[in-house]
């Protein structure tokens, strides 16, 4: 319990530090990539993925006019679902020697 509080306190104190910036930008890029992957899987044209330094992102795609509702219903939550699943895969893979070496590359 003490370890959890110490870790949480350290993260809260260092959250704005430059050390965490690459990890946060990676999370934003992964989130936007999952939006783009879902749009591409639904036969849409992905026109761009942008990640800005202030930890914002944008995945843009073109939708045919007759499928707007259906596509948005799958693409909008795909960023959160895909980021969560990718994070789970990274955590589980880090429990194994080969998995941690592959994820560390």
Biopython code that builds the backbone (N, CA, C, O; Angstrom):
import numpy as np
from Bio.PDB.StructureBuilder import StructureBuilder

atoms = [
    (1, "UNK", "N", (0.830, -1.197, 0.000)),
    (1, "UNK", "CA", (0.000, 0.000, 0.000)),
    (1, "UNK", "C", (0.873, 1.259, 0.000)),
    (1, "UNK", "O", (0.566, 2.246, -0.668)),
    (2, "UNK", "N", (1.952, 1.200, 0.754)),
    (2, "UNK", "CA", (2.871, 2.340, 0.795)),
    (2, "UNK", "C", (3.499, 2.562, -0.582)),
    (2, "UNK", "O", (3.690, 3.700, -1.011)),
    (3, "UNK", "N", (3.814, 1.471, -1.261)),
    (3, "UNK", "CA", (4.420, 1.569, -2.589)),
    (3, "UNK", "C", (3.475, 2.253, -3.573)),
    (3, "UNK", "O", (3.901, 3.078, -4.381)),
    (4, "UNK", "N", (2.205, 1.909, -3.502)),
    (4, "UNK", "CA", (1.219, 2.513, -4.406)),
    (4, "UNK", "C", (1.115, 4.016, -4.163)),
    (4, "UNK", "O", (1.080, 4.802, -5.110)),
    (5, "UNK", "N", (1.067, 4.411, -2.895)),
    (5, "UNK", "CA", (0.982, 5.844, -2.585)),
    (5, "UNK", "C", (2.255, 6.582, -2.987)),
    (5, "UNK", "O", (2.185, 7.709, -3.476)),
    (6, "UNK", "N", (3.413, 5.964, -2.787)),
    (6, "UNK", "CA", (4.677, 6.600, -3.173)),
    (6, "UNK", "C", (4.753, 6.762, -4.690)),
    (6, "UNK", "O", (5.151, 7.813, -5.193)),
    (7, "UNK", "N", (4.371, 5.721, -5.405)),
    (7, "UNK", "CA", (4.382, 5.787, -6.872)),
    (7, "UNK", "C", (3.398, 6.845, -7.372)),
    (7, "UNK", "O", (3.743, 7.647, -8.241)),
    (8, "UNK", "N", (2.189, 6.855, -6.839)),
    (8, "UNK", "CA", (1.180, 7.833, -7.254)),
    (8, "UNK", "C", (1.634, 9.261, -6.959)),
    (8, "UNK", "O", (1.431, 10.162, -7.773)),
    (9, "UNK", "N", (2.238, 9.461, -5.809)),
    (9, "UNK", "CA", (2.748, 10.788, -5.463)),
    (9, "UNK", "C", (3.851, 11.241, -6.394)),
    (9, "UNK", "O", (3.888, 12.402, -6.802)),
    (10, "UNK", "N", (4.756, 10.324, -6.736)),
    (10, "UNK", "CA", (5.849, 10.668, -7.659)),
    (10, "UNK", "C", (5.308, 11.026, -9.037)),
    (10, "UNK", "O", (5.773, 11.980, -9.659)),
    (11, "UNK", "N", (4.336, 10.271, -9.512)),
    (11, "UNK", "CA", (3.755, 10.559, -10.825)),
    (11, "UNK", "C", (3.032, 11.908, -10.805)),
    (11, "UNK", "O", (3.154, 12.684, -11.753)),
    (12, "UNK", "N", (2.297, 12.190, -9.760)),
    (12, "UNK", "CA", (1.596, 13.475, -9.671)),
    (12, "UNK", "C", (2.566, 14.648, -9.624)),
    (12, "UNK", "O", (2.303, 15.694, -10.216)),
    (13, "UNK", "N", (3.679, 14.481, -8.928)),
    (13, "UNK", "CA", (4.661, 15.563, -8.854)),
    (13, "UNK", "C", (5.408, 15.763, -10.166)),
    (13, "UNK", "O", (5.734, 16.892, -10.531)),
    (14, "UNK", "N", (5.681, 14.675, -10.873)),
    (14, "UNK", "CA", (6.487, 14.749, -12.088)),
    (14, "UNK", "C", (5.664, 14.737, -13.379)),
    (14, "UNK", "O", (6.234, 14.638, -14.466)),
    (15, "UNK", "N", (4.343, 14.834, -13.279)),
    (15, "UNK", "CA", (3.495, 14.677, -14.458)),
    (15, "UNK", "C", (3.810, 15.686, -15.550)),
    (15, "UNK", "O", (3.748, 15.340, -16.729)),
    (16, "UNK", "N", (4.140, 16.896, -15.205)),
    (16, "UNK", "CA", (4.457, 17.939, -16.182)),
    (16, "UNK", "C", (5.938, 17.950, -16.558)),
    (16, "UNK", "O", (6.359, 18.783, -17.360)),
    (17, "UNK", "N", (6.727, 17.050, -15.999)),
    (17, "UNK", "CA", (8.159, 17.019, -16.298)),
    (17, "UNK", "C", (8.386, 16.555, -17.735)),
    (17, "UNK", "O", (7.575, 15.825, -18.303)),
    (18, "UNK", "N", (9.487, 16.987, -18.299)),
    (18, "UNK", "CA", (9.819, 16.655, -19.675)),
    (18, "UNK", "C", (10.117, 15.172, -19.856)),
    (18, "UNK", "O", (10.078, 14.664, -20.976)),
    (19, "UNK", "N", (10.410, 14.482, -18.773)),
    (19, "UNK", "CA", (10.726, 13.046, -18.830)),
    (19, "UNK", "C", (9.534, 12.236, -19.338)),
    (19, "UNK", "O", (9.724, 11.256, -20.057)),
    (20, "UNK", "N", (8.331, 12.619, -18.983)),
    (20, "UNK", "CA", (7.133, 11.878, -19.364)),
    (20, "UNK", "C", (6.601, 12.251, -20.749)),
    (20, "UNK", "O", (5.707, 11.579, -21.263)),
    (21, "UNK", "N", (7.130, 13.299, -21.353)),
    (21, "UNK", "CA", (6.607, 13.789, -22.626)),
    (21, "UNK", "C", (6.617, 12.732, -23.740)),
    (21, "UNK", "O", (5.607, 12.597, -24.431)),
    (22, "UNK", "N", (7.702, 11.977, -23.949)),
    (22, "UNK", "CA", (7.669, 10.958, -25.014)),
    (22, "UNK", "C", (6.607, 9.881, -24.787)),
    (22, "UNK", "O", (5.997, 9.400, -25.742)),
    (23, "UNK", "N", (6.388, 9.509, -23.548)),
    (23, "UNK", "CA", (5.384, 8.491, -23.252)),
    (23, "UNK", "C", (3.973, 9.007, -23.527)),
    (23, "UNK", "O", (3.129, 8.281, -24.052)),
    (24, "UNK", "N", (3.729, 10.257, -23.172)),
    (24, "UNK", "CA", (2.409, 10.832, -23.424)),
    (24, "UNK", "C", (2.168, 11.040, -24.917)),
    (24, "UNK", "O", (1.056, 10.829, -25.401)),
    (25, "UNK", "N", (3.201, 11.451, -25.647)),
    (25, "UNK", "CA", (3.051, 11.607, -27.094)),
    (25, "UNK", "C", (2.848, 10.259, -27.775)),
    (25, "UNK", "O", (2.098, 10.159, -28.745)),
    (26, "UNK", "N", (3.513, 9.220, -27.270)),
    (26, "UNK", "CA", (3.300, 7.878, -27.811)),
    (26, "UNK", "C", (1.855, 7.433, -27.580)),
    (26, "UNK", "O", (1.242, 6.832, -28.463)),
    (27, "UNK", "N", (1.315, 7.723, -26.409)),
    (27, "UNK", "CA", (-0.073, 7.350, -26.114)),
    (27, "UNK", "C", (-1.043, 8.096, -27.036)),
    (27, "UNK", "O", (-2.022, 7.514, -27.502)),
    (28, "UNK", "N", (-0.780, 9.366, -27.300)),
    (28, "UNK", "CA", (-1.640, 10.138, -28.206)),
    (28, "UNK", "C", (-1.549, 9.586, -29.629)),
    (28, "UNK", "O", (-2.564, 9.448, -30.312)),
    (29, "UNK", "N", (-0.338, 9.273, -30.068)),
    (29, "UNK", "CA", (-0.157, 8.723, -31.416)),
    (29, "UNK", "C", (-0.860, 7.374, -31.553)),
    (29, "UNK", "O", (-1.484, 7.098, -32.578)),
    (30, "UNK", "N", (-0.760, 6.545, -30.535)),
    (30, "UNK", "CA", (-1.433, 5.243, -30.559)),
    (30, "UNK", "C", (-2.948, 5.419, -30.590)),
    (30, "UNK", "O", (-3.643, 4.698, -31.305)),
    (31, "UNK", "N", (-3.451, 6.360, -29.829)),
    (31, "UNK", "CA", (-4.880, 6.657, -29.794)),
    (31, "UNK", "C", (-5.372, 7.081, -31.181)),
    (31, "UNK", "O", (-6.384, 6.574, -31.666)),
    (32, "UNK", "N", (-4.660, 8.000, -31.809)),
    (32, "UNK", "CA", (-5.066, 8.473, -33.137)),
    (32, "UNK", "C", (-4.909, 7.384, -34.191)),
    (32, "UNK", "O", (-5.723, 7.292, -35.110)),
    (33, "UNK", "N", (-3.875, 6.561, -34.069)),
    (33, "UNK", "CA", (-3.701, 5.453, -35.003)),
    (33, "UNK", "C", (-4.874, 4.481, -34.915)),
    (33, "UNK", "O", (-5.309, 3.949, -35.936)),
    (34, "UNK", "N", (-5.387, 4.245, -33.721)),
    (34, "UNK", "CA", (-6.534, 3.338, -33.568)),
    (34, "UNK", "C", (-7.786, 3.916, -34.229)),
    (34, "UNK", "O", (-8.573, 3.176, -34.819)),
    (35, "UNK", "N", (-7.976, 5.251, -34.131)),
    (35, "UNK", "CA", (-9.076, 5.876, -34.869)),
    (35, "UNK", "C", (-8.912, 5.644, -36.374)),
    (35, "UNK", "O", (-9.859, 5.261, -37.061)),
    (36, "UNK", "N", (-7.692, 5.881, -36.875)),
    (36, "UNK", "CA", (-7.431, 5.734, -38.308)),
    (36, "UNK", "C", (-7.578, 4.282, -38.757)),
    (36, "UNK", "O", (-8.093, 4.018, -39.844)),
    (37, "UNK", "N", (-7.132, 3.345, -37.933)),
    (37, "UNK", "CA", (-7.250, 1.924, -38.284)),
    (37, "UNK", "C", (-8.712, 1.507, -38.369)),
    (37, "UNK", "O", (-9.087, 0.742, -39.258)),
    (38, "UNK", "N", (-9.541, 2.002, -37.453)),
    (38, "UNK", "CA", (-10.964, 1.680, -37.499)),
    (38, "UNK", "C", (-11.622, 2.286, -38.738)),
    (38, "UNK", "O", (-12.464, 1.653, -39.374)),
    (39, "UNK", "N", (-11.234, 3.507, -39.071)),
    (39, "UNK", "CA", (-11.796, 4.137, -40.272)),
    (39, "UNK", "C", (-11.380, 3.376, -41.522)),
    (39, "UNK", "O", (-12.197, 3.167, -42.418)),
    (40, "UNK", "N", (-10.123, 2.959, -41.592)),
    (40, "UNK", "CA", (-9.649, 2.203, -42.749)),
    (40, "UNK", "C", (-10.307, 0.827, -42.819)),
    (40, "UNK", "O", (-10.590, 0.330, -43.909)),
    (41, "UNK", "N", (-10.548, 0.216, -41.674)),
    (41, "UNK", "CA", (-11.197, -1.100, -41.653)),
    (41, "UNK", "C", (-12.626, -1.023, -42.157)),
    (41, "UNK", "O", (-13.169, -2.015, -42.644)),
    (42, "UNK", "N", (-13.242, 0.149, -42.045)),
    (42, "UNK", "CA", (-14.608, 0.344, -42.538)),
    (42, "UNK", "C", (-14.631, 0.930, -43.949)),
    (42, "UNK", "O", (-15.622, 1.530, -44.366)),
    (43, "UNK", "N", (-13.528, 0.750, -44.676)),
    (43, "UNK", "CA", (-13.414, 1.149, -46.083)),
    (43, "UNK", "C", (-13.517, 2.656, -46.302)),
    (43, "UNK", "O", (-14.098, 3.099, -47.294)),
    (44, "UNK", "N", (-12.965, 3.439, -45.397)),
    (44, "UNK", "CA", (-12.892, 4.882, -45.573)),
    (44, "UNK", "C", (-11.460, 5.260, -45.928)),
    (44, "UNK", "O", (-10.535, 4.471, -45.734)),
    (45, "UNK", "N", (-11.288, 6.447, -46.437)),
    (45, "UNK", "CA", (-9.960, 6.910, -46.823)),
    (45, "UNK", "C", (-9.389, 7.776, -45.700)),
    (45, "UNK", "O", (-9.929, 8.841, -45.399)),
    (46, "UNK", "N", (-8.306, 7.323, -45.089)),
    (46, "UNK", "CA", (-7.641, 8.094, -44.035)),
    (46, "UNK", "C", (-6.782, 9.156, -44.707)),
    (46, "UNK", "O", (-5.909, 8.838, -45.514)),
    (47, "UNK", "N", (-7.030, 10.417, -44.373)),
    (47, "UNK", "CA", (-6.315, 11.515, -45.019)),
    (47, "UNK", "C", (-5.170, 12.051, -44.179)),
    (47, "UNK", "O", (-4.331, 12.787, -44.698)),
    (48, "UNK", "N", (-5.108, 11.708, -42.901)),
    (48, "UNK", "CA", (-3.985, 12.179, -42.097)),
    (48, "UNK", "C", (-4.111, 11.851, -40.632)),
    (48, "UNK", "O", (-5.205, 11.651, -40.105)),
    (49, "UNK", "N", (-2.966, 11.800, -39.989)),
    (49, "UNK", "CA", (-2.884, 11.646, -38.529)),
    (49, "UNK", "C", (-1.930, 12.722, -38.045)),
    (49, "UNK", "O", (-0.809, 12.831, -38.540)),
    (50, "UNK", "N", (-2.367, 13.515, -37.083)),
    (50, "UNK", "CA", (-1.543, 14.592, -36.539)),
    (50, "UNK", "C", (-1.411, 14.420, -35.032)),
    (50, "UNK", "O", (-2.388, 14.120, -34.347)),
    (51, "UNK", "N", (-0.210, 14.608, -34.524)),
    (51, "UNK", "CA", (0.051, 14.628, -33.085)),
    (51, "UNK", "C", (0.803, 15.911, -32.799)),
    (51, "UNK", "O", (1.865, 16.148, -33.374)),
    (52, "UNK", "N", (0.270, 16.738, -31.923)),
    (52, "UNK", "CA", (0.911, 18.010, -31.625)),
    (52, "UNK", "C", (1.700, 17.925, -30.320)),
    (52, "UNK", "O", (1.476, 17.036, -29.498)),
    (53, "UNK", "N", (2.613, 18.855, -30.152)),
    (53, "UNK", "CA", (3.497, 18.857, -28.991)),
    (53, "UNK", "C", (2.727, 19.064, -27.685)),
    (53, "UNK", "O", (3.189, 18.642, -26.625)),
    (54, "UNK", "N", (1.567, 19.706, -27.749)),
    (54, "UNK", "CA", (0.787, 19.931, -26.532)),
    (54, "UNK", "C", (-0.118, 18.742, -26.205)),
    (54, "UNK", "O", (-1.115, 18.889, -25.497)),
    (55, "UNK", "N", (0.235, 17.569, -26.722)),
    (55, "UNK", "CA", (-0.426, 16.293, -26.429)),
    (55, "UNK", "C", (-1.853, 16.219, -26.949)),
    (55, "UNK", "O", (-2.717, 15.594, -26.333)),
    (56, "UNK", "N", (-2.086, 16.845, -28.060)),
    (56, "UNK", "CA", (-3.366, 16.738, -28.745)),
    (56, "UNK", "C", (-3.167, 15.984, -30.045)),
    (56, "UNK", "O", (-2.044, 15.866, -30.537)),
    (57, "UNK", "N", (-4.232, 15.483, -30.592)),
    (57, "UNK", "CA", (-4.104, 14.743, -31.840)),
    (57, "UNK", "C", (-5.350, 14.842, -32.692)),
    (57, "UNK", "O", (-6.414, 15.261, -32.234)),
    (58, "UNK", "N", (-5.191, 14.445, -33.951)),
    (58, "UNK", "CA", (-6.299, 14.481, -34.889)),
    (58, "UNK", "C", (-6.095, 13.385, -35.924)),
    (58, "UNK", "O", (-5.043, 13.306, -36.559)),
    (59, "UNK", "N", (-7.088, 12.556, -36.087)),
    (59, "UNK", "CA", (-7.106, 11.571, -37.168)),
    (59, "UNK", "C", (-8.226, 11.994, -38.108)),
    (59, "UNK", "O", (-9.384, 12.075, -37.697)),
    (60, "UNK", "N", (-7.892, 12.263, -39.358)),
    (60, "UNK", "CA", (-8.909, 12.716, -40.304)),
    (60, "UNK", "C", (-9.092, 11.676, -41.396)),
    (60, "UNK", "O", (-8.144, 11.022, -41.831)),
    (61, "UNK", "N", (-10.344, 11.543, -41.826)),
    (61, "UNK", "CA", (-10.700, 10.551, -42.839)),
    (61, "UNK", "C", (-11.912, 11.044, -43.605)),
    (61, "UNK", "O", (-12.656, 11.902, -43.128)),
    (62, "UNK", "N", (-12.105, 10.500, -44.787)),
    (62, "UNK", "CA", (-13.249, 10.870, -45.624)),
    (62, "UNK", "C", (-14.278, 9.755, -45.576)),
    (62, "UNK", "O", (-13.955, 8.578, -45.736)),
    (63, "UNK", "N", (-15.538, 10.153, -45.350)),
    (63, "UNK", "CA", (-16.643, 9.205, -45.227)),
    (63, "UNK", "C", (-17.605, 9.403, -46.392)),
    (63, "UNK", "O", (-17.944, 10.541, -46.717)),
    (64, "UNK", "N", (-18.052, 8.322, -47.027)),
    (64, "UNK", "CA", (-19.139, 8.473, -47.998)),
    (64, "UNK", "C", (-20.395, 8.986, -47.293)),
    (64, "UNK", "O", (-20.659, 8.612, -46.150)),
    (65, "UNK", "N", (-21.158, 9.828, -47.957)),
    (65, "UNK", "CA", (-22.303, 10.490, -47.312)),
    (65, "UNK", "C", (-23.389, 9.530, -46.844)),
    (65, "UNK", "O", (-24.136, 9.866, -45.925)),
    (66, "UNK", "N", (-23.500, 8.365, -47.434)),
    (66, "UNK", "CA", (-24.575, 7.455, -47.036)),
    (66, "UNK", "C", (-24.205, 6.582, -45.831)),
    (66, "UNK", "O", (-25.043, 5.808, -45.371)),
    (67, "UNK", "N", (-22.965, 6.684, -45.301)),
    (67, "UNK", "CA", (-22.565, 5.845, -44.179)),
    (67, "UNK", "C", (-22.060, 6.646, -42.991)),
    (67, "UNK", "O", (-21.285, 6.116, -42.194)),
    (68, "UNK", "N", (-22.457, 7.868, -42.842)),
    (68, "UNK", "CA", (-21.895, 8.737, -41.814)),
    (68, "UNK", "C", (-22.158, 8.214, -40.412)),
    (68, "UNK", "O", (-21.224, 8.131, -39.615)),
    (69, "UNK", "N", (-23.378, 7.864, -40.085)),
    (69, "UNK", "CA", (-23.709, 7.413, -38.726)),
    (69, "UNK", "C", (-23.029, 6.103, -38.372)),
    (69, "UNK", "O", (-22.471, 5.961, -37.284)),
    (70, "UNK", "N", (-23.072, 5.176, -39.260)),
    (70, "UNK", "CA", (-22.491, 3.860, -38.991)),
    (70, "UNK", "C", (-20.993, 3.949, -38.749)),
    (70, "UNK", "O", (-20.470, 3.321, -37.829)),
    (71, "UNK", "N", (-20.307, 4.724, -39.568)),
    (71, "UNK", "CA", (-18.854, 4.836, -39.444)),
    (71, "UNK", "C", (-18.475, 5.522, -38.144)),
    (71, "UNK", "O", (-17.595, 5.044, -37.428)),
    (72, "UNK", "N", (-19.112, 6.613, -37.834)),
    (72, "UNK", "CA", (-18.781, 7.351, -36.607)),
    (72, "UNK", "C", (-19.038, 6.526, -35.356)),
    (72, "UNK", "O", (-18.330, 6.678, -34.360)),
    (73, "UNK", "N", (-20.026, 5.667, -35.392)),
    (73, "UNK", "CA", (-20.328, 4.827, -34.224)),
    (73, "UNK", "C", (-19.199, 3.863, -33.904)),
    (73, "UNK", "O", (-19.052, 3.447, -32.755)),
    (74, "UNK", "N", (-18.397, 3.499, -34.904)),
    (74, "UNK", "CA", (-17.284, 2.586, -34.675)),
    (74, "UNK", "C", (-15.947, 3.320, -34.544)),
    (74, "UNK", "O", (-15.077, 2.881, -33.792)),
    (75, "UNK", "N", (-15.775, 4.414, -35.253)),
    (75, "UNK", "CA", (-14.483, 5.108, -35.265)),
    (75, "UNK", "C", (-14.267, 5.921, -33.986)),
    (75, "UNK", "O", (-13.152, 5.948, -33.465)),
    (76, "UNK", "N", (-15.288, 6.571, -33.476)),
    (76, "UNK", "CA", (-15.111, 7.412, -32.292)),
    (76, "UNK", "C", (-14.630, 6.636, -31.058)),
    (76, "UNK", "O", (-13.680, 7.088, -30.420)),
    (77, "UNK", "N", (-15.221, 5.512, -30.690)),
    (77, "UNK", "CA", (-14.697, 4.797, -29.521)),
    (77, "UNK", "C", (-13.436, 3.987, -29.799)),
    (77, "UNK", "O", (-12.817, 3.482, -28.862)),
    (78, "UNK", "N", (-13.041, 3.850, -31.060)),
    (78, "UNK", "CA", (-11.893, 3.004, -31.395)),
    (78, "UNK", "C", (-10.601, 3.531, -30.793)),
    (78, "UNK", "O", (-9.718, 2.735, -30.472)),
    (79, "UNK", "N", (-10.458, 4.815, -30.630)),
    (79, "UNK", "CA", (-9.238, 5.367, -30.033)),
    (79, "UNK", "C", (-9.057, 4.921, -28.602)),
    (79, "UNK", "O", (-7.954, 4.546, -28.204)),
    (80, "UNK", "N", (-10.119, 4.957, -27.822)),
    (80, "UNK", "CA", (-10.039, 4.555, -26.423)),
    (80, "UNK", "C", (-9.897, 3.048, -26.274)),
    (80, "UNK", "O", (-9.088, 2.566, -25.481)),
    (81, "UNK", "N", (-10.678, 2.320, -27.032)),
    (81, "UNK", "CA", (-10.633, 0.858, -26.945)),
    (81, "UNK", "C", (-9.287, 0.335, -27.433)),
    (81, "UNK", "O", (-8.691, -0.537, -26.802)),
    (82, "UNK", "N", (-8.813, 0.864, -28.547)),
    (82, "UNK", "CA", (-7.537, 0.413, -29.089)),
    (82, "UNK", "C", (-6.367, 0.767, -28.198)),
    (82, "UNK", "O", (-5.453, -0.041, -28.037)),
    (83, "UNK", "N", (-6.372, 1.964, -27.610)),
    (83, "UNK", "CA", (-5.301, 2.357, -26.700)),
    (83, "UNK", "C", (-5.292, 1.477, -25.456)),
    (83, "UNK", "O", (-4.229, 1.082, -24.977)),
    (84, "UNK", "N", (-6.463, 1.177, -24.942)),
    (84, "UNK", "CA", (-6.555, 0.323, -23.762)),
    (84, "UNK", "C", (-6.058, -1.079, -24.057)),
    (84, "UNK", "O", (-5.298, -1.648, -23.274)),
    (85, "UNK", "N", (-6.482, -1.641, -25.180)),
    (85, "UNK", "CA", (-6.038, -2.997, -25.545)),
    (85, "UNK", "C", (-4.538, -3.032, -25.809)),
    (85, "UNK", "O", (-3.865, -3.986, -25.417)),
    (86, "UNK", "N", (-4.009, -2.013, -26.462)),
    (86, "UNK", "CA", (-2.573, -1.963, -26.719)),
    (86, "UNK", "C", (-1.783, -1.843, -25.425)),
    (86, "UNK", "O", (-0.741, -2.481, -25.275)),
    (87, "UNK", "N", (-2.265, -1.040, -24.497)),
    (87, "UNK", "CA", (-1.614, -0.928, -23.198)),
    (87, "UNK", "C", (-1.628, -2.244, -22.441)),
    (87, "UNK", "O", (-0.638, -2.610, -21.808)),
    (88, "UNK", "N", (-2.749, -2.958, -22.505)),
    (88, "UNK", "CA", (-2.829, -4.274, -21.849)),
    (88, "UNK", "C", (-1.844, -5.253, -22.464)),
    (88, "UNK", "O", (-1.209, -6.027, -21.748)),
    (89, "UNK", "N", (-1.713, -5.226, -23.779)),
    (89, "UNK", "CA", (-0.763, -6.115, -24.455)),
    (89, "UNK", "C", (0.668, -5.791, -24.026)),
    (89, "UNK", "O", (1.460, -6.701, -23.782)),
    (90, "UNK", "N", (1.002, -4.510, -23.934)),
    (90, "UNK", "CA", (2.343, -4.126, -23.508)),
    (90, "UNK", "C", (2.633, -4.550, -22.072)),
    (90, "UNK", "O", (3.734, -5.011, -21.774)),
    (91, "UNK", "N", (1.660, -4.400, -21.186)),
    (91, "UNK", "CA", (1.854, -4.798, -19.790)),
    (91, "UNK", "C", (2.006, -6.306, -19.666)),
    (91, "UNK", "O", (2.881, -6.786, -18.945)),
    (92, "UNK", "N", (1.167, -7.051, -20.357)),
    (92, "UNK", "CA", (1.255, -8.518, -20.292)),
    (92, "UNK", "C", (2.549, -9.007, -20.935)),
    (92, "UNK", "O", (3.186, -9.926, -20.421)),
    (93, "UNK", "N", (2.943, -8.403, -22.053)),
    (93, "UNK", "CA", (4.173, -8.818, -22.727)),
    (93, "UNK", "C", (5.409, -8.531, -21.872)),
    (93, "UNK", "O", (6.406, -9.248, -21.963)),
    (94, "UNK", "N", (5.348, -7.502, -21.056)),
    (94, "UNK", "CA", (6.508, -7.179, -20.230)),
    (94, "UNK", "C", (6.735, -8.181, -19.106)),
    (94, "UNK", "O", (7.773, -8.144, -18.446)),
    (95, "UNK", "N", (5.785, -9.069, -18.885)),
    (95, "UNK", "CA", (5.952, -10.106, -17.865)),
    (95, "UNK", "C", (6.862, -11.228, -18.349)),
    (95, "UNK", "O", (7.334, -12.027, -17.540)),
    (96, "UNK", "N", (7.114, -11.303, -19.638)),
    (96, "UNK", "CA", (7.939, -12.360, -20.218)),
    (96, "UNK", "C", (9.233, -11.747, -20.766)),
    (96, "UNK", "O", (9.239, -10.601, -21.215)),
    (97, "UNK", "N", (10.305, -12.499, -20.727)),
    (97, "UNK", "CA", (11.605, -11.990, -21.163)),
    (97, "UNK", "C", (11.598, -11.586, -22.622)),
    (97, "UNK", "O", (12.004, -10.475, -22.965)),
    (98, "UNK", "N", (11.142, -12.476, -23.479)),
    (98, "UNK", "CA", (11.130, -12.163, -24.916)),
    (98, "UNK", "C", (10.156, -11.027, -25.212)),
    (98, "UNK", "O", (10.449, -10.153, -26.028)),
    (99, "UNK", "N", (9.011, -11.036, -24.558)),
    (99, "UNK", "CA", (8.027, -9.979, -24.768)),
    (99, "UNK", "C", (8.543, -8.610, -24.370)),
    (99, "UNK", "O", (8.292, -7.626, -25.066)),
    (100, "UNK", "N", (9.264, -8.536, -23.256)),
    (100, "UNK", "CA", (9.810, -7.241, -22.823)),
    (100, "UNK", "C", (10.918, -6.777, -23.765)),
    (100, "UNK", "O", (11.083, -5.576, -23.976)),
    (101, "UNK", "N", (11.679, -7.711, -24.332)),
    (101, "UNK", "CA", (12.713, -7.320, -25.298)),
    (101, "UNK", "C", (12.083, -6.815, -26.588)),
    (101, "UNK", "O", (12.567, -5.846, -27.172)),
    (102, "UNK", "N", (11.021, -7.451, -27.036)),
    (102, "UNK", "CA", (10.362, -7.014, -28.254)),
    (102, "UNK", "C", (9.679, -5.669, -28.052)),
    (102, "UNK", "O", (9.757, -4.799, -28.919)),
    (103, "UNK", "N", (9.012, -5.491, -26.919)),
    (103, "UNK", "CA", (8.311, -4.231, -26.649)),
    (103, "UNK", "C", (9.290, -3.092, -26.381)),
    (103, "UNK", "O", (8.939, -1.927, -26.565)),
    (104, "UNK", "N", (10.487, -3.400, -25.957)),
    (104, "UNK", "CA", (11.481, -2.379, -25.668)),
    (104, "UNK", "C", (12.160, -1.824, -26.894)),
    (104, "UNK", "O", (12.884, -0.832, -26.804)),
    (105, "UNK", "N", (11.941, -2.444, -28.042)),
    (105, "UNK", "CA", (12.601, -1.974, -29.270)),
    (105, "UNK", "C", (11.901, -0.761, -29.809)),
    (105, "UNK", "O", (12.309, -0.220, -30.837)),
]
sb = StructureBuilder()
sb.init_structure("model")
sb.init_model(0)
sb.init_chain("A")
sb.init_seg("    ")
for serial, (resi, resn, name, xyz) in enumerate(atoms, 1):
    if name == "N":
        sb.init_residue(resn, " ", resi, " ")
    sb.init_atom(name, np.array(xyz, "f"), 0.0, 1.0, " ", f" {name:<3s}", serial, name[0])
structure = sb.get_structure()
